[in-house]
């Protein structure tokens, strides 16, 4: 999976580079049941991913949970917009586009 130029590694904060490209890394490692869901994936250098191994921190879990909640809220808003029930979507607290 290729990331756009300028994307930063979410482990070390540096851009991808020749010989150490950005890869798909799991916030909660697959070894601990981390899913392949978009909210659990982040760009990481292959070396950062290797060095981290299957270690993860409370901050990693908090970030994965935050991403999951945002993704769920975005899906609710999109569904409400699709079905014309914007009042219900507004109750999520997310800013609605064009409204």
Phi, psi and omega in degrees: 000125180263140177258151179299150177303137180097349177293139182257149173293131181276003175262309184254346178083008181256156179288163175298155181215160179301133181087345178212069184288165174284135179236172178279113179249149179265129178295305171264113186304148177302329180300336179251020177088010178296128183281169175273019180293150183303326181290345181255008182248139175215157177286130178220145171298149176304320181291321178296319179297315180297314182295324180288327181058226180259019176280144172208158185247173174299324179297322177298315180296317179299318179295317179298318180295319179298314180298320180296315180297319178297315180298317179297317180295319179296322178293321178297317180295315180299318179295319179294321177295319181296322184265358178081017180255060185292331180301319180293321180295323179300333180291347179286342181088000178274149176288123179272136178291135176070013182213000000 
